[in-house]
């Protein structure tokens, strides 16, 4: 987290202040303090979410046998946890380092799409080790593009209006035997052919 925050700070040259929201899956107060001291408060404000507190009432996470931690699913609920006046967000996996001004991504025109994302290394839904194994059943062409859910630009208003979190969770339950890479599968099913492809350099 500290490396991600510092990389954003060092490459941020425009004037926007950055509100950074961290999903806390058990970080000690000592390490929280270190993380907060690692960046300038003039540039970045850090906010903490306790992991289970951001799941909206009435929603639950499917139980699966993968090795992925609970926090992998929690990006699905981030739009609900933010202040009501927030209209868009950038989601970044914790193992990301940002090498350009994050404002370039923030100010990207979504052109009416609910999310912008970057093509995954597997590229298409027919990827043998990832992708969407049941793409034929879902009526998708094998060449349907497949994105990396670790970097997303999200229209928060549209996400909530379209009830995306519930749709993804329902997809994971309905097609449980086909799920690969947990919620990334669900997001790619729900947004198949309905996402804006970002510059691949963001991946």
Helices and strands as residue ranges (DSSP letters): H 2-11, E 18-24, H 29-37, E 44-50, G 51-54, H 71-74, G 75-77, H 78-81, E 88-92, H 102-106, E 115-124, E 145-155, H 156-161, H 164-174, G 176-178, H 183-190, E 196-197, G 200-202
